[in-house]
Amino acid sequence: MIRYIRLTFTFYNTYSISSIVISLLSAGILRIGGMSFLVIVFWFKLISMGFIRIFINSYRENEYFYYQNLGLSKTALWTGSFVFDFVLFLTLIWGAYHLR
């Protein structure tokens, strides 16, 4: 299990900067606009994660062989990294809402 988490974080690091920037931007929009922007922020995050996945799949497709040789499938990598990213996103949204 520790190996799975470590490999998932290694994979997450390939797109973590863009994902964190999008999460921070979303939290800032929610902080300024209020809860009326929650649906817009949520869909913005989901659509941007779709674009990030398309980008990673097209430009780093050979990287998946490394993880497959270590016993992780594409589905396991994306599921673990999306869950972590979404928890981070929800934490930032919650923090931005309570800082108002």
KAGIGI-V303394 format. One record per residue. PHI is phi as a letter, one per 40 degrees, with the letter a starting at -180 (* if undefined). D_CENTER is the distance of its C-alpha to the mean C-alpha in Angstrom with 1 decimal. Layout:
<<PHI:D_CENTER> <PHI:D_CENTER>>
This chain:
<<*:20.3> <c:19.8> <c:19.7> <c:16.9> <c:14.8> <c:15.8> <c:15.2> <c:11.6> <c:11.0> <c:13.0> <c:11.1> <c:7.7> <c:10.1> <c:10.8> <b:8.0> <c:7.0> <c:9.5> <c:8.7> <c:5.2> <c:7.3> <c:10.1> <c:8.9> <c:8.2> <c:11.6> <c:13.2> <c:12.5> <c:13.9> <c:16.8> <c:17.6> <c:17.7> <c:19.9> <c:22.2> <c:22.5> <g:22.4> <c:21.4> <c:22.8> <c:19.6> <c:17.3> <c:17.3> <c:16.8> <c:13.8> <c:12.3> <c:13.1> <d:12.1> <c:8.4> <c:8.9> <c:11.1> <c:9.1> <c:6.4> <c:9.7> <c:11.2> <c:8.8> <c:9.5> <c:13.1> <c:13.3> <c:12.3> <c:14.6> <c:17.4> <b:17.5> <b:16.6> <c:18.1> <c:20.5> <c:18.0> <c:17.6> <c:21.2> <d:20.6> <c:18.4> <c:20.8> <c:23.6> <c:22.1> <g:21.8> <b:18.2> <c:17.7> <c:15.0> <c:14.3> <c:14.0> <c:11.6> <c:9.2> <c:9.9> <c:9.6> <c:6.3> <c:4.9> <c:7.4> <c:6.7> <c:3.4> <c:5.8> <c:8.6> <c:7.9> <c:7.6> <c:10.8> <c:12.4> <c:12.3> <c:13.6> <c:16.2> <c:17.2> <c:17.7> <c:19.7> <c:21.9> <c:22.6> <c:24.3>>
